[in-house]
Amino acid sequence: MAFVPNGYFPIREALNRLGRELFPSEWTGEEHKARRGLISEDEWLRIKDLPPARGSGAPGSGAMSQNMNAPAVKPGLHSSGDPSDPSYQEEYRARQRYVDAQQRLRELLEAGQLEAAILDPFTGALHQATTSLWRRHDADRLIESQYRAVSIRVQSWSSDSPNRMWTPSRSHRQKSKRRSKP
């Protein structure tokens, strides 16, 4: 269990709250378990009748085919690797919802509408994550991995306003006022 400072949420909780806002009737809270790399039913219908790939590195060719000890599919919500299976497609849709929630979280962090802090595990100090951190190409990894040392600060979680769930922090409002002055 990671330490989460008072007034902050772990990334998973922030993603769940955003997911419930973005997908009120579909969000289950289990989206984080959905596997990566699944394909949509439309994509499957488009490629299923194509001939198998041949040549170096293609499945079933060369030395790569001799490693049969590795499992074909990582365990997830189900073990089906068949894209035409309804449970596979449900997992695909769950993953899409999760990716959309991650994208929205990053947008809010980039815009400075949410604050994040990183806990230094050696000193116990909290370091404010700047908005420029979320604009870097590898920032998605912090969100995707749900890095335990990163926590999201939300001033208040407003359930009475369906379109505005996140209230900008006090420091963001002060920065906005400074920018708007002539």
C-alpha positions in Angstrom: 0.0 0.0 0.0 1.5 3.3 -1.1 1.4 6.5 1.0 -1.1 9.0 -0.4 -0.9 12.5 1.1 -4.0 14.1 2.6 -6.0 15.8 -0.2 -4.5 13.7 -2.9 -5.8 10.6 -4.8 -3.8 7.7 -6.2 -3.8 7.6 -10.0 -6.1 4.6 -10.1 -8.8 6.4 -8.1 -8.4 9.5 -10.3 -8.9 7.4 -13.4 -11.9 5.7 -11.9 -13.5 9.0 -11.1 -12.8 10.3 -14.5 -14.0 7.1 -16.1 -17.3 7.4 -14.2 -17.6 10.9 -15.5 -16.8 10.0 -19.1 -18.7 6.7 -19.3 -21.4 6.9 -16.6 -23.3 3.8 -17.5 -20.4 1.6 -18.8 -17.6 2.2 -16.4 -17.0 -0.8 -14.1 -13.8 0.1 -12.3 -12.2 -3.1 -13.7 -11.0 -1.4 -16.9 -7.4 -1.3 -15.6 -7.3 -5.1 -15.9 -8.0 -5.1 -19.7 -5.1 -6.3 -21.8 -3.3 -4.1 -24.3 -3.1 -4.9 -28.0 -6.6 -6.2 -28.5 -8.3 -5.5 -31.8 -11.8 -4.3 -32.6 -14.3 -6.6 -34.3 -14.2 -4.4 -37.4 -10.4 -4.8 -37.6 -10.8 -8.6 -37.1 -13.3 -8.9 -39.9 -11.0 -6.9 -42.2 -7.9 -9.1 -41.5 -9.2 -12.5 -40.6 -9.2 -13.8 -44.2 -5.8 -12.5 -45.2 -3.1 -15.1 -45.7 -0.7 -15.5 -42.8 2.4 -13.5 -42.7 5.5 -15.2 -44.0 9.2 -14.5 -43.7 11.6 -13.5 -41.0 9.9 -12.7 -37.7 6.5 -13.9 -38.8 4.6 -16.1 -36.3 5.6 -19.7 -37.0 8.7 -19.0 -38.9 12.3 -19.7 -38.0 13.7 -20.1 -34.5 10.9 -18.0 -33.0 8.5 -20.9 -33.4 10.5 -23.3 -31.2 9.7 -21.3 -28.0 6.4 -23.1 -27.2 6.8 -22.6 -23.4 5.5 -19.1 -23.4 1.8 -18.7 -22.9 -0.1 -17.6 -26.0 -2.2 -15.0 -24.1 -1.6 -13.1 -20.9 -4.4 -13.8 -18.4 -6.8 -10.9 -18.2 -10.6 -10.7 -17.9 -10.8 -13.9 -19.8 -8.5 -16.2 -21.6 -10.1 -16.0 -25.1 -7.7 -14.9 -27.8 -10.5 -15.0 -30.4 -11.4 -11.5 -31.5 -14.9 -12.7 -32.6 -15.7 -13.8 -29.0 -18.1 -11.4 -27.3 -16.0 -11.4 -24.1 -12.9 -10.5 -26.1 -14.8 -7.5 -27.6 -16.0 -6.4 -24.1 -12.5 -6.4 -22.9 -11.5 -4.4 -26.0 -14.1 -1.8 -25.2 -13.0 -1.8 -21.5 -9.5 -1.1 -22.6 -10.7 1.7 -24.9 -12.6 3.3 -22.0 -9.5 3.1 -19.8 -7.2 4.7 -22.5 -9.8 7.5 -22.9 -9.7 8.1 -19.1 -5.9 8.1 -19.1 -5.9 10.6 -22.0 -8.3 12.9 -20.2 -6.3 12.8 -17.0 -3.1 13.7 -18.9 -5.0 16.6 -20.6 -6.1 18.0 -17.2 -2.6 17.6 -15.8 -1.0 19.3 -18.8 -3.5 22.2 -18.6 -2.7 22.6 -14.9 -6.3 22.0 -13.9 -5.1 19.2 -11.6 -1.9 19.0 -9.6 0.2 16.0 -9.0 2.9 15.3 -6.5 5.7 12.8 -6.5 6.7 11.2 -3.2 10.5 10.7 -2.8 10.7 7.3 -1.2 14.1 7.9 0.3 13.4 11.3 2.0 9.6 11.3 2.3 9.5 14.7 0.6 6.7 15.6 -1.8 7.8 17.2 -5.0 5.2 19.1 -7.1 5.0 17.7 -10.6 5.1 20.6 -13.0 2.7 20.8 -16.0 5.8 20.5 -18.3 6.3 16.9 -16.9 2.9 15.9 -18.4 3.9 17.3 -21.8 6.8 15.0 -22.2 6.6 12.0 -24.5 7.1 9.5 -21.7 4.6 10.9 -19.2 2.0 8.4 -20.3 4.1 5.7 -18.6 3.6 7.3 -15.2 -0.2 7.2 -15.7 -0.2 3.8 -17.4 1.9 2.1 -14.7 -0.1 3.9 -12.0 3.2 4.8 -10.4 2.6 4.6 -6.7 4.7 7.6 -5.8 2.5 9.9 -8.0 -0.7 11.3 -6.4 -3.2 13.6 -7.9 -4.5 16.6 -6.0 -8.1 17.7 -6.4 -9.3 20.7 -4.6 -12.9 19.3 -4.4 -14.8 16.7 -6.3 -18.0 18.2 -7.3 -20.8 15.8 -8.0 -23.5 18.5 -8.4 -22.0 19.7 -11.6 -22.1 16.9 -14.2 -19.9 18.9 -16.7 -17.3 20.1 -14.3 -16.1 17.4 -12.0 -12.7 18.8 -11.4 -12.2 22.1 -9.5 -8.9 23.7 -10.4 -6.6 24.1 -7.5 -6.1 27.4 -5.7 -2.6 27.8 -7.2 -4.0 27.3 -10.7 -6.6 30.0 -10.1 -4.0 32.4 -8.8 -1.8 31.8 -11.9 -4.8 32.4 -14.2 -5.5 35.7 -12.5 -1.9 36.8 -12.9 -1.9 35.9 -16.6 -5.2 37.8 -17.3 -3.9 41.1 -15.8 -2.8 43.6 -18.5 
